[in-house]
Amino acid sequence: MAEEQNLSLKTLILLQSALALVSFVIIKLVFDPGMGKLWLYPSSLYYNLVMGAAGAIILYFPAYLYLRHKKKELLQAVRPLLPICRRPIALLAAISFLAGLSEELLFRALLQRLLGIWPASILFMLAHAGFWAAPPRTQARMLFAPFSLAAGLLMGLLFREAGLTAAVTAHFLYDLAAFVMLKKEFIGVGRRK
């Protein structure tokens, strides 16, 4: 079982890294924006980080409320994620960063610029269908579909108004906060395997 979890974790990291690299290459070929402008345009690093952190708080709030009011339903919905949540927080941070980087490069820096904010956000929601459309179809899982659409729209606005760094920061911090919340609530921070 542990070997299977390591394999799926390695696969996840490899896929996220490959997605980031492929997205970066396509962006370079299609847009060649002088990548510095892409990360911070039209604002400063500080502004991007603050906006990203604010975006993460906005994204985290519904998850927090759902946890407080529907803990049993949430546990049933996120059970497949719990083996990953048993990992050290540093590894969860690395996974969260890779997911934020790769997905924001693809959905914001590439697809949003080609198709617009709504189509890119719909594709973002569909890309997460493996979670919300998979059995068991719980209320928590089904609510993840409109949540991921709203998250895509929010990160799209962050990208448009602040830059890619803001969108990556929001995505990274939200994913990390969600992992930590699941670890704390359903696994226990101080428990050993």
C-alpha beads as a LAMMPS data file, in Angstrom:
LAMMPS data file: protein, C-alpha beads

193 atoms
192 bonds

1 atom types
1 bond types

-500.0 500.0 xlo xhi
-500.0 500.0 ylo yhi
-500.0 500.0 zlo zhi

Masses

1 110.0

Atoms # bond

1 1 1 0.000 0.000 0.000
2 1 1 2.776 2.460 0.928
3 1 1 4.610 1.632 -2.302
4 1 1 1.388 2.247 -4.277
5 1 1 0.937 5.618 -2.532
6 1 1 4.557 6.550 -3.301
7 1 1 4.011 5.642 -6.947
8 1 1 0.854 7.734 -7.223
9 1 1 2.568 10.632 -5.447
10 1 1 5.566 10.388 -7.783
11 1 1 3.177 10.224 -10.743
12 1 1 1.323 13.304 -9.482
13 1 1 4.568 15.257 -9.096
14 1 1 5.828 14.111 -12.498
15 1 1 2.555 15.038 -14.232
16 1 1 2.382 18.471 -12.584
17 1 1 6.025 19.155 -13.517
18 1 1 5.459 18.020 -17.106
19 1 1 2.312 20.174 -17.351
20 1 1 4.262 23.216 -16.149
21 1 1 7.088 22.596 -18.631
22 1 1 4.796 21.953 -21.607
23 1 1 2.650 24.999 -20.774
24 1 1 5.741 27.178 -20.430
25 1 1 7.113 26.021 -23.798
26 1 1 3.774 26.579 -25.569
27 1 1 3.415 30.038 -24.003
28 1 1 6.930 30.886 -25.137
29 1 1 6.184 29.670 -28.676
30 1 1 2.728 31.243 -29.000
31 1 1 3.149 34.525 -27.130
32 1 1 6.851 35.014 -26.335
33 1 1 5.854 37.714 -23.852
34 1 1 9.236 38.277 -22.300
35 1 1 8.199 36.064 -19.416
36 1 1 8.886 38.749 -16.783
37 1 1 5.865 40.736 -17.969
38 1 1 3.695 37.659 -17.701
39 1 1 4.527 37.110 -14.029
40 1 1 4.108 40.633 -12.702
41 1 1 2.258 42.593 -15.348
42 1 1 0.864 45.174 -14.636
43 1 1 2.030 45.423 -11.028
44 1 1 4.777 44.761 -8.496
45 1 1 5.770 41.520 -6.801
46 1 1 4.454 42.793 -3.461
47 1 1 1.053 43.606 -4.992
48 1 1 0.912 40.188 -6.682
49 1 1 1.704 38.368 -3.442
50 1 1 -0.834 40.380 -1.429
51 1 1 -3.532 39.885 -4.072
52 1 1 -2.700 36.175 -4.260
53 1 1 -2.966 35.822 -0.480
54 1 1 -6.300 37.680 -0.505
55 1 1 -7.515 35.395 -3.285
56 1 1 -6.508 32.326 -1.272
57 1 1 -8.491 33.576 1.725
58 1 1 -11.549 34.089 -0.480
59 1 1 -11.135 30.570 -1.911
60 1 1 -10.573 28.971 1.492
61 1 1 -13.609 30.536 3.190
62 1 1 -16.269 28.234 1.608
63 1 1 -14.164 25.142 2.405
64 1 1 -13.828 26.284 6.001
65 1 1 -17.579 26.886 6.317
66 1 1 -18.369 23.518 4.792
67 1 1 -15.994 21.836 7.234
68 1 1 -17.641 23.553 10.199
69 1 1 -21.182 22.644 9.155
70 1 1 -20.867 19.371 7.195
71 1 1 -17.793 17.613 8.571
72 1 1 -19.081 14.038 8.004
73 1 1 -20.064 14.748 4.405
74 1 1 -16.728 16.422 3.744
75 1 1 -14.840 13.446 5.170
76 1 1 -16.704 11.086 2.852
77 1 1 -15.936 13.319 -0.142
78 1 1 -12.223 13.821 0.536
79 1 1 -11.388 10.296 1.694
80 1 1 -9.358 9.591 -1.515
81 1 1 -7.113 12.583 -0.691
82 1 1 -6.302 11.510 2.856
83 1 1 -3.294 9.292 1.992
84 1 1 -1.602 12.325 0.422
85 1 1 -2.486 14.419 3.481
86 1 1 -0.497 12.030 5.684
87 1 1 2.690 13.340 4.083
88 1 1 4.919 15.962 5.725
89 1 1 3.727 19.535 5.308
90 1 1 6.873 20.409 3.319
91 1 1 5.893 17.808 0.709
92 1 1 2.297 19.054 0.694
93 1 1 3.668 22.561 0.098
94 1 1 5.743 21.300 -2.839
95 1 1 2.723 19.514 -4.345
96 1 1 0.580 22.626 -3.817
97 1 1 3.178 24.859 -5.452
98 1 1 3.580 22.547 -8.451
99 1 1 -0.198 22.328 -8.896
100 1 1 -0.562 26.104 -8.651
101 1 1 2.300 26.756 -11.045
102 1 1 1.382 24.166 -13.666
103 1 1 -2.366 24.786 -13.663
104 1 1 -2.071 28.570 -13.706
105 1 1 0.454 28.444 -16.544
106 1 1 -1.974 26.284 -18.515
107 1 1 -5.344 27.794 -17.639
108 1 1 -4.467 31.460 -17.148
109 1 1 -1.243 32.245 -19.004
110 1 1 -2.124 30.103 -22.012
111 1 1 -5.826 29.222 -22.301
112 1 1 -7.252 32.422 -20.825
113 1 1 -5.136 34.492 -23.182
114 1 1 -6.266 32.386 -26.145
115 1 1 -9.933 31.790 -25.269
116 1 1 -10.923 34.288 -22.582
117 1 1 -11.667 34.065 -18.884
118 1 1 -14.975 32.126 -19.056
119 1 1 -13.843 29.327 -21.404
120 1 1 -10.578 28.917 -19.474
121 1 1 -12.507 28.736 -16.192
122 1 1 -14.948 26.173 -17.587
123 1 1 -12.001 24.076 -18.774
124 1 1 -10.455 24.450 -15.306
125 1 1 -13.686 23.119 -13.771
126 1 1 -13.793 20.212 -16.229
127 1 1 -10.141 19.386 -15.527
128 1 1 -11.129 18.853 -11.895
129 1 1 -14.052 16.575 -12.834
130 1 1 -12.006 13.585 -11.697
131 1 1 -12.775 14.735 -8.181
132 1 1 -16.310 16.106 -8.351
133 1 1 -17.802 13.674 -10.873
134 1 1 -16.266 10.486 -9.447
135 1 1 -18.202 8.194 -7.131
136 1 1 -19.347 8.487 -4.471
137 1 1 -21.377 11.449 -5.670
138 1 1 -21.806 13.300 -2.426
139 1 1 -23.152 16.798 -1.962
140 1 1 -19.641 17.981 -1.076
141 1 1 -18.212 16.554 -4.288
142 1 1 -20.983 17.982 -6.450
143 1 1 -20.515 21.418 -4.892
144 1 1 -16.869 21.255 -5.949
145 1 1 -17.927 21.729 -9.603
146 1 1 -19.334 25.268 -9.179
147 1 1 -16.602 25.979 -6.624
148 1 1 -13.870 25.089 -9.120
149 1 1 -15.589 27.249 -11.762
150 1 1 -15.683 30.183 -9.319
151 1 1 -12.060 29.502 -8.349
152 1 1 -11.083 29.567 -12.019
153 1 1 -12.876 32.887 -12.489
154 1 1 -11.229 34.376 -9.392
155 1 1 -7.757 33.268 -10.451
156 1 1 -8.513 34.521 -13.951
157 1 1 -9.329 37.957 -12.531
158 1 1 -6.163 37.878 -10.431
159 1 1 -4.150 37.019 -13.539
160 1 1 -5.761 39.788 -15.568
161 1 1 -5.545 42.482 -12.893
162 1 1 -2.281 41.645 -11.113
163 1 1 -0.308 39.010 -13.005
164 1 1 0.484 35.321 -13.063
165 1 1 2.276 35.489 -9.708
166 1 1 -0.994 36.493 -8.011
167 1 1 -2.899 33.581 -9.572
168 1 1 -0.147 31.062 -8.739
169 1 1 0.078 32.413 -5.170
170 1 1 -3.695 32.122 -4.635
171 1 1 -3.787 28.601 -6.056
172 1 1 -0.741 27.470 -4.060
173 1 1 -1.923 28.943 -0.754
174 1 1 -5.461 27.596 -1.170
175 1 1 -4.246 24.073 -1.980
176 1 1 -1.801 24.136 0.926
177 1 1 -4.443 25.460 3.346
178 1 1 -6.874 22.760 2.185
179 1 1 -4.249 20.026 2.661
180 1 1 -3.386 21.339 6.130
181 1 1 -7.082 21.574 7.051
182 1 1 -7.670 17.974 5.950
183 1 1 -4.541 16.813 7.753
184 1 1 -5.562 18.582 10.954
185 1 1 -9.241 17.640 10.911
186 1 1 -9.139 14.091 9.601
187 1 1 -5.643 12.777 10.291
188 1 1 -4.347 14.812 13.209
189 1 1 -1.272 17.001 13.076
190 1 1 0.755 15.261 15.752
191 1 1 -0.187 11.636 15.087
192 1 1 2.319 9.158 13.745
193 1 1 1.547 6.605 11.027

Bonds

1 1 1 2
2 1 2 3
3 1 3 4
4 1 4 5
5 1 5 6
6 1 6 7
7 1 7 8
8 1 8 9
9 1 9 10
10 1 10 11
11 1 11 12
12 1 12 13
13 1 13 14
14 1 14 15
15 1 15 16
16 1 16 17
17 1 17 18
18 1 18 19
19 1 19 20
20 1 20 21
21 1 21 22
22 1 22 23
23 1 23 24
24 1 24 25
25 1 25 26
26 1 26 27
27 1 27 28
28 1 28 29
29 1 29 30
30 1 30 31
31 1 31 32
32 1 32 33
33 1 33 34
34 1 34 35
35 1 35 36
36 1 36 37
37 1 37 38
38 1 38 39
39 1 39 40
40 1 40 41
41 1 41 42
42 1 42 43
43 1 43 44
44 1 44 45
45 1 45 46
46 1 46 47
47 1 47 48
48 1 48 49
49 1 49 50
50 1 50 51
51 1 51 52
52 1 52 53
53 1 53 54
54 1 54 55
55 1 55 56
56 1 56 57
57 1 57 58
58 1 58 59
59 1 59 60
60 1 60 61
61 1 61 62
62 1 62 63
63 1 63 64
64 1 64 65
65 1 65 66
66 1 66 67
67 1 67 68
68 1 68 69
69 1 69 70
70 1 70 71
71 1 71 72
72 1 72 73
73 1 73 74
74 1 74 75
75 1 75 76
76 1 76 77
77 1 77 78
78 1 78 79
79 1 79 80
80 1 80 81
81 1 81 82
82 1 82 83
83 1 83 84
84 1 84 85
85 1 85 86
86 1 86 87
87 1 87 88
88 1 88 89
89 1 89 90
90 1 90 91
91 1 91 92
92 1 92 93
93 1 93 94
94 1 94 95
95 1 95 96
96 1 96 97
97 1 97 98
98 1 98 99
99 1 99 100
100 1 100 101
101 1 101 102
102 1 102 103
103 1 103 104
104 1 104 105
105 1 105 106
106 1 106 107
107 1 107 108
108 1 108 109
109 1 109 110
110 1 110 111
111 1 111 112
112 1 112 113
113 1 113 114
114 1 114 115
115 1 115 116
116 1 116 117
117 1 117 118
118 1 118 119
119 1 119 120
120 1 120 121
121 1 121 122
122 1 122 123
123 1 123 124
124 1 124 125
125 1 125 126
126 1 126 127
127 1 127 128
128 1 128 129
129 1 129 130
130 1 130 131
131 1 131 132
132 1 132 133
133 1 133 134
134 1 134 135
135 1 135 136
136 1 136 137
137 1 137 138
138 1 138 139
139 1 139 140
140 1 140 141
141 1 141 142
142 1 142 143
143 1 143 144
144 1 144 145
145 1 145 146
146 1 146 147
147 1 147 148
148 1 148 149
149 1 149 150
150 1 150 151
151 1 151 152
152 1 152 153
153 1 153 154
154 1 154 155
155 1 155 156
156 1 156 157
157 1 157 158
158 1 158 159
159 1 159 160
160 1 160 161
161 1 161 162
162 1 162 163
163 1 163 164
164 1 164 165
165 1 165 166
166 1 166 167
167 1 167 168
168 1 168 169
169 1 169 170
170 1 170 171
171 1 171 172
172 1 172 173
173 1 173 174
174 1 174 175
175 1 175 176
176 1 176 177
177 1 177 178
178 1 178 179
179 1 179 180
180 1 180 181
181 1 181 182
182 1 182 183
183 1 183 184
184 1 184 185
185 1 185 186
186 1 186 187
187 1 187 188
188 1 188 189
189 1 189 190
190 1 190 191
191 1 191 192
192 1 192 193
